Amino acid sequence: MADQDNLNLDDQDNQVQFNTEHSEIAIDDTTKVDDGKDIENDDDKIFYEWVVVFAEQDLTDNGCCKKVTEDKLEHAERKKEKIKTWLTGAGLKLRETSSVGNEFTFIEIGASNHFLERWAEKSKLRVKIAGMEGPTYLGYAEFRMSQKNMFLAHSEECVFNSSERQKIIRTVIEAKKDQGGCGINVTKLIRKKYATDMFSVHNYDELDPLLKRWSKSCKCTQPIDQVRDYFGENVAFYFTYLGFYTEWLIFLSIVSIPFGIVQIAKAKVDTPAILFYSLFIVLWTTVFVETWKRKSNTKALHWDTLFYEREEQIRPEFKGKIRMSPITNEEEPFYPGWKRKLKYIGSYFVIFCFITAAICASVFINKKKLIDNDKHIDFGYKVWTAVATGASIFVLNFIFQRVAPRLNDWENHETDTKYENALIVKFFLFQSINSWTSTFCIAFIAQDITYLTTHLGSLLIFRQALGNVQEVFLPYIRGKLKIRKEKKRVKALRDQGIDVPDVSMIEKQAKYPRYSYTIDDYSEMMIQFGYISLFSISFPAASILALLNNIIEIRTDSFKLKNMKRPEPRPANGIGSWIIILEILSFLIILSNIALVAVSSTEQLDYYFSDGISDTERLWFLIAVEHILIVLKLLLRVVIPDTSQAVDDAIAKDKYEAEKNQTLMLHKSFYAKDVLDDDQL
């Protein structure tokens, strides 16, 4: 009985929700879903999409085994068998293997095609309709088994793609038992150490052809729809943004070439022509942000996530005392706001310490210029300080990436949205200050645009090279070393006459590092966006370096995904809170570029004012141009709509359908009341 209580994991805080907007496609709503056992063919293919990992021995932090009592091992075995019973009781199929050395048991979780169809209908999964091409609102409808021929089949074996199959099986695992599910909360399963890990399985029959088109192609285009089918909308939106941003960098790079040539021809950075480049970069960033909104909404419509709203539920990690809700009059966990505010103070004090360290490091490394004001610094020293600054940025970012999630956990956020937004703020706040401090100091304190050019160019090259090594090759090498270590163990055991199997593909995937979703990737792109736009006049070629980096980034990021645990597919209707950061940056870019022209570059203004310009006139000129650009930016936001006509029509259609259904429900309600009153009479 104690075991049963300990394993009661049917909390639904983390339950996957599917998008269920209305559609005009004719669907027979009288279809009944049988909640009983599946009636399926024994020859049906089983699609294994998830793996849950159980440790057969207690492990120390470095992976070594500890001696434990037989009672403890038996207790762990009973837990594992109980979980297996819940999984099979819901109709899921299991396949069990062991690691080399038997330290871990891997249980693959799968389902038949018939089972997937039944649960897709039950969970109201929306599937693409066959023959519907292009970004149209009518391209999706809730799946119905009785009309499955109208839906676009992923293959001859199954209607659903791998991402959809994973969503369905995850829903079954976390659905309540009285709904026919397993009643297992995966987050609590891992947190309470009933299992050591659970991850989605790579399907190499689908992944290898995708990577061949994606990472090994010489073309810059990406198979985004296939990326979405395999990894889900959350990952696909990141690569959509990365591709869109890279395409816009091509245009910016072409424009920057003549300005760079002028700088080289005059053998100096401070040229009159660069003023026009600063104005162009301000307009470029504004148009880029506005057109991205349009692109994002169109893609969300194409993927049927335009109206997606995350079903906010209490996070399983949320800790609070149970109280009666004053709104719903039901029990709910509650955490006092004043306690969280105190924790915010503590968290941001830690962040302030990191920021202080970052500023001190940047100032110390560039001391010769910023403090000593040395006017005769040679080129080699400029490059060295840029490389040292890049190394300092890398080390502090590396440490902060491990501290920030712990601070976020300590703050005890109630929902996933609040948790993610708080983490995004922490990441970008520190990383932006850490990354841009040295360039801001050189531009606005030292006011040396020539020094800034060398510093920014060297810093970008070093950061991009180091970033690719840290982000892709180090995890790849670590994963390969782990697998190589296991192969050596296999060989050593076989040399002793012990028959052991080869390292399985599941065990290899279990040793892959976990993908941290897209926060790190987005943050990297936002920092790069700041480098090429905030300090554009000092180094126009920065856009060319960014373009080359992003072309490589598309391929290295896809390579990285193959050599990491497969991320769980998550729905999304855009890039989330990062669009707000883009908006803020687009305004800061105006201030930065105009200030850089007015403060750091005197010859540019003197060229246009033949009688010279005083400090007061320089200030008023700065204010006037800044106001003009802000007004122009706001006008461009009006001229370039966030949504295309197709998206506007879809929104209008959704509103019309919702109002029509609401009117129908009210009509039925009044009609039922009239009948009841007649009966009472």
Buried (B, 14 or more C-beta within 10 A) or exposed (E): EEEEEBBEBBBBBBBBBBBEBBBEBEBEEEEEBEEEEBEBEEEBEBBBBBBBBBBBBBBEEEEEEEEEEEEEEEBBEBBBEBBBEBBEEBBBBBEEBBBBBEBBBBBBBBBBBBBBBBBBBBBEBBBBBEEBEEBBBEBBBBBBBEBBEBBBBBEEEBBBBBBBBBBBBBBBBBBEEEBBBBBBBBBBBBEBEBBBBBBBBBBEEBBEEBBEBBBEBEEEEBBBEBBBBBBBBBBBBBBBBBBBBBBBBBBBBEBBEEBBEBBEEEEEBBBBBBBEBBBBBBBBBBBBBBBBBBBBBBBBBBBBBBBBEBEEBBBBBBEBEEEEEEEEEEEBBBBEEEEBEEBEEEBBEBBEEBBEBBBEBBBEBBEEBBEEEEEEBEEEBBBEBBBBBBBBBBEBBEEBBEBBBEBBEEBBBBBBBBBBBBBBBBBBBBBBBBBBBBBBBBBBBBBBBBBBBBBBBBBBBBBBEBBBEEBBBEBBEBBEEBBEEBEEBBEEBEEEEEEBEEBBEBBBBBBBBEBEBBBBBBBBBBBBBBBBBBBBBBBBBBBBBBBBBBBBBBBBBBBBBBBBBBBBBBBBBBBBBBBEBBBEBBBBBBBBBBBBBBBBBBEBBBEEEEEEBEEEEBEEBBEEBBEEBBEBBEEBBEEBBBBBEBBEBBBEBBEEBEEEEEEEEEEEEEEEEEEEEEEEE
